[in-house]
Protein backbone atom coordinates (compact mmCIF):
# COMPACT_ATOMS: atom_id res chain seq x y z
CA UNK A 1 0.00 0.00 0.00
CA UNK A 2 1.47 3.41 -0.92
CA UNK A 3 2.51 5.70 1.92
CA UNK A 4 -0.15 8.22 0.97
CA UNK A 5 -2.68 5.79 2.46
CA UNK A 6 -1.09 6.03 5.89
CA UNK A 7 -1.73 8.81 8.38
CA UNK A 8 0.58 11.72 7.47
CA UNK A 9 1.59 12.18 11.10
CA UNK A 10 2.78 8.56 11.29
CA UNK A 11 4.77 8.89 8.07
CA UNK A 12 6.28 12.22 9.17
CA UNK A 13 7.24 10.79 12.58
CA UNK A 14 8.89 7.83 10.88
CA UNK A 15 10.89 10.10 8.61
CA UNK A 16 11.89 12.36 11.53
CA UNK A 17 13.14 9.32 13.44
CA UNK A 18 15.57 8.55 10.65
CA UNK A 19 13.80 6.28 8.18
CA UNK A 20 14.90 7.46 4.76
CA UNK A 21 12.18 6.45 2.30
CA UNK A 22 14.07 8.08 -0.57
CA UNK A 23 16.81 5.45 -0.27
CA UNK A 24 14.50 2.49 -0.85
CA UNK A 25 14.90 2.18 -4.64
CA UNK A 26 18.70 2.01 -4.35
CA UNK A 27 18.52 -0.36 -1.39
CA UNK A 28 16.16 -2.73 -3.22
CA UNK A 29 18.44 -2.63 -6.24
CA UNK A 30 21.31 -3.79 -4.05
CA UNK A 31 19.35 -6.51 -2.26
CA UNK A 32 17.25 -8.09 -4.99
CA UNK A 33 19.02 -11.04 -6.51
CA UNK A 34 21.64 -11.14 -3.75
CA UNK A 35 19.66 -12.23 -0.74
CA UNK A 36 17.68 -15.42 -0.97
CA UNK A 37 16.76 -18.20 1.42
CA UNK A 38 20.20 -19.75 0.98
CA UNK A 39 21.73 -16.74 2.71
CA UNK A 40 19.97 -17.82 5.91
CA UNK A 41 22.38 -20.76 6.21
CA UNK A 42 25.05 -18.23 7.17
CA UNK A 43 23.00 -16.69 9.97
CA UNK A 44 24.20 -17.91 13.35
CA UNK A 45 21.72 -15.95 15.47
CA UNK A 46 18.08 -16.71 16.14
CA UNK A 47 15.82 -15.11 13.55
CA UNK A 48 12.28 -13.83 13.51
CA UNK A 49 10.58 -13.84 10.13
CA UNK A 50 7.84 -11.32 10.69
CA UNK A 51 5.34 -10.77 7.89
CA UNK A 52 1.98 -9.15 7.50
CA UNK A 53 -0.74 -11.75 6.99
CA UNK A 54 -1.79 -10.05 3.72
CA UNK A 55 1.75 -9.55 2.35
CA UNK A 56 1.52 -12.04 -0.50
CA UNK A 57 4.85 -11.08 -2.09
CA UNK A 58 7.09 -11.65 0.93
CA UNK A 59 4.98 -14.45 2.36
CA UNK A 60 5.61 -16.46 -0.79
CA UNK A 61 9.19 -17.13 0.35
CA UNK A 62 8.85 -17.29 4.12
CA UNK A 63 8.75 -21.10 4.29
CA UNK A 64 11.98 -21.34 2.28
CA UNK A 65 13.71 -18.87 4.60
CA UNK A 66 12.48 -20.73 7.68
CA UNK A 67 13.64 -24.11 6.31
CA UNK A 68 17.07 -22.68 5.52
CA UNK A 69 17.49 -21.53 9.14
CA UNK A 70 15.74 -24.12 11.30
CA UNK A 71 15.71 -22.05 14.50
CA UNK A 72 13.93 -19.25 12.63
CA UNK A 73 10.50 -18.41 13.89
CA UNK A 74 7.76 -17.25 11.50
CA UNK A 75 5.08 -14.98 12.88
CA UNK A 76 2.28 -13.22 11.05
CA UNK A 77 0.73 -9.89 11.92
CA UNK A 78 -3.04 -10.35 11.47
CA UNK A 79 -4.79 -8.14 8.90
CA UNK A 80 -1.49 -6.41 7.97
CA UNK A 81 0.14 -6.05 4.59
CA UNK A 82 3.82 -5.56 3.81
CA UNK A 83 4.27 -2.45 5.97
CA UNK A 84 2.95 -4.32 9.02
CA UNK A 85 4.53 -1.80 11.36
CA UNK A 86 2.18 0.84 9.88
CA UNK A 87 -0.84 -1.43 9.42
CA UNK A 88 -0.76 -2.85 12.95
CA UNK A 89 1.93 -1.08 14.99
CA UNK A 90 0.88 -2.54 18.35
CA UNK A 91 0.81 -6.13 17.06
CA UNK A 92 4.14 -5.60 15.29
CA UNK A 93 5.78 -4.19 18.43
CA UNK A 94 4.33 -6.98 20.57
CA UNK A 95 5.77 -9.63 18.22
CA UNK A 96 9.23 -8.08 18.34
CA UNK A 97 9.08 -7.78 22.14
CA UNK A 98 7.99 -11.43 22.53
CA UNK A 99 10.90 -12.53 20.38
CA UNK A 100 13.35 -10.35 22.35
CA UNK A 101 12.02 -11.70 25.67
CA UNK A 102 12.55 -15.27 24.44
CA UNK A 103 16.13 -14.43 23.55
CA UNK A 104 16.90 -12.92 26.94
CA UNK A 105 15.09 -15.73 28.79
CA UNK A 106 17.34 -18.28 27.11
CA UNK A 107 20.55 -16.79 28.50
Secondary structure, 3 states (H helix, E strand, C coil): CCHHHCCHHHHHHHHHCCCCHHHHHHHHHHHCCCCCHHHHHHCCCCCEEEEECCCHHHHCCHHHHHHHCCCCEEEEECCCCCCHHHHCHHHHHHHHHHHHHHHHHCC
